[in-house]
């Protein structure tokens, strides 16, 4: 079993042995068959020997990072790449995310049937008082162009800049309608509530964001036909129900869950939390 040296009381460092063995890879080809599609938003693996300032630059062990994606594919998961779970916007900047997307898509192409979708947002645009809705649209377009240029499918991430610039629900409809009218294939719309990111407070233009999210889906001419699902993190089941009730039939509201895969395989040598989004929609 792998072990880690962790800080303890009194300024000491104690070894901690990871108790759980890795999930075994299924026998045969193609992995297990599920009755739904499940995407795992995996972390990146840090390179502990990287000669960099972690406050300014991300030192990533690319070999083990991609090996972990392969492990998830072996287990039958799809991969939701370059999401907040990969420290996107919290250490992994847009340049690092581009490299991660490029490497992950290359790995997916070598595996027939491997599911992967990649986060596209506006995290390279710093929110500020001068940020406009047009700035947000251009930022989304830049990231979408990059992902689609590599043949990737889009997970449309929530935008801190949009939360800062929007003056009401109509601004959200304007941005999402403009972006979804340009994408090559259906996207997964991703949103985190303010309980996970305070900068997204008031997203969708109303305090009751569960209902407003669904209404935005109805108000946009393109959202029901250009988005496969609305992927949200609601802390209460009633909020998910309100979002689903307000959404059009063509736009499914899928549930995100958080679990921990304790992996002591040579691919990662560490315990890696993995966020999973499950959907019954292809």
ChimeraX attribute file (.defattr): number of C-alpha atoms within 10 A of each C-alpha:
attribute: neighborCount
match mode: 1-to-1
recipient: residues
	/A:1	12
	/A:2	16
	/A:3	15
	/A:4	14
	/A:5	11
	/A:6	10
	/A:7	12
	/A:8	10
	/A:9	7
	/A:10	6
	/A:11	7
	/A:12	9
	/A:13	12
	/A:14	13
	/A:15	11
	/A:16	12
	/A:17	12
	/A:18	16
	/A:19	12
	/A:20	13
	/A:21	13
	/A:22	14
	/A:23	14
	/A:24	9
	/A:25	14
	/A:26	12
	/A:27	9
	/A:28	8
	/A:29	7
	/A:30	15
	/A:31	15
	/A:32	14
	/A:33	10
	/A:34	10
	/A:35	7
	/A:36	11
	/A:37	16
	/A:38	21
	/A:39	24
	/A:40	26
	/A:41	28
	/A:42	25
	/A:43	21
	/A:44	26
	/A:45	22
	/A:46	16
	/A:47	16
	/A:48	10
	/A:49	9
	/A:50	13
	/A:51	9
	/A:52	12
	/A:53	9
	/A:54	11
	/A:55	8
	/A:56	10
	/A:57	14
	/A:58	18
	/A:59	20
	/A:60	18
	/A:61	16
	/A:62	17
	/A:63	13
	/A:64	18
	/A:65	21
	/A:66	22
	/A:67	18
	/A:68	22
	/A:69	26
	/A:70	21
	/A:71	18
	/A:72	23
	/A:73	24
	/A:74	21
	/A:75	17
	/A:76	22
	/A:77	26
	/A:78	25
	/A:79	24
	/A:80	26
	/A:81	28
	/A:82	29
	/A:83	24
	/A:84	20
	/A:85	18
	/A:86	22
	/A:87	16
	/A:88	20
	/A:89	18
	/A:90	11
	/A:91	16
	/A:92	23
	/A:93	17
	/A:94	19
	/A:95	9
	/A:96	17
	/A:97	21
	/A:98	19
	/A:99	12
	/A:100	22
	/A:101	21
	/A:102	17
	/A:103	15
	/A:104	24
	/A:105	22
	/A:106	14
	/A:107	15
	/A:108	20
	/A:109	13
	/A:110	9
	/A:111	13
	/A:112	8
	/A:113	11
	/A:114	19
	/A:115	19
	/A:116	24
	/A:117	24
	/A:118	29
	/A:119	28
	/A:120	31
	/A:121	28
	/A:122	26
	/A:123	22
	/A:124	15
	/A:125	18
	/A:126	11
	/A:127	20
	/A:128	11
	/A:129	9
	/A:130	9
	/A:131	16
	/A:132	15
	/A:133	20
	/A:134	13
	/A:135	17
	/A:136	25
	/A:137	18
	/A:138	15
	/A:139	19
	/A:140	23
	/A:141	18
	/A:142	15
	/A:143	21
	/A:144	25
	/A:145	17
	/A:146	15
	/A:147	21
	/A:148	16
	/A:149	10
	/A:150	12
	/A:151	14
	/A:152	22
	/A:153	24
	/A:154	27
	/A:155	29
	/A:156	27
	/A:157	21
	/A:158	21
	/A:159	24
	/A:160	23
	/A:161	25
	/A:162	25
	/A:163	22
	/A:164	20
	/A:165	21
	/A:166	21
	/A:167	13
	/A:168	14
	/A:169	18
	/A:170	14
	/A:171	17
	/A:172	23
	/A:173	23
	/A:174	18
	/A:175	19
	/A:176	20
	/A:177	19
	/A:178	17
	/A:179	19
	/A:180	22
	/A:181	15
	/A:182	13
	/A:183	17
	/A:184	15
	/A:185	15
	/A:186	17
	/A:187	22
	/A:188	23
	/A:189	25
	/A:190	21
	/A:191	22
	/A:192	20
	/A:193	19
	/A:194	14
	/A:195	12
	/A:196	13
	/A:197	12
	/A:198	11
	/A:199	16
	/A:200	20
	/A:201	19
	/A:202	19
	/A:203	27
	/A:204	28
	/A:205	20
	/A:206	14
	/A:207	11
	/A:208	14
	/A:209	20
	/A:210	25
	/A:211	20
	/A:212	21
	/A:213	27
	/A:214	23
	/A:215	20
	/A:216	25
	/A:217	25
	/A:218	19
	/A:219	19
	/A:220	20
	/A:221	17
	/A:222	18
	/A:223	27
	/A:224	21
	/A:225	17
	/A:226	22
	/A:227	22
	/A:228	22
	/A:229	24
	/A:230	25
	/A:231	22
	/A:232	22
	/A:233	21
	/A:234	22
	/A:235	11
	/A:236	8
	/A:237	9
	/A:238	11
	/A:239	17
	/A:240	19
	/A:241	15
	/A:242	17
	/A:243	24
	/A:244	21
	/A:245	15
	/A:246	18
	/A:247	24
	/A:248	19
	/A:249	12
	/A:250	15
	/A:251	22
	/A:252	21
	/A:253	27
	/A:254	22
	/A:255	17
	/A:256	20
	/A:257	14
	/A:258	13
	/A:259	12
	/A:260	11
	/A:261	18
	/A:262	19
	/A:263	23
	/A:264	21
	/A:265	17
	/A:266	11
	/A:267	17
	/A:268	20
	/A:269	17
	/A:270	17
	/A:271	18
	/A:272	18
	/A:273	18
	/A:274	20
	/A:275	22
	/A:276	21
	/A:277	22
	/A:278	18
	/A:279	20
	/A:280	13
	/A:281	13
	/A:282	8
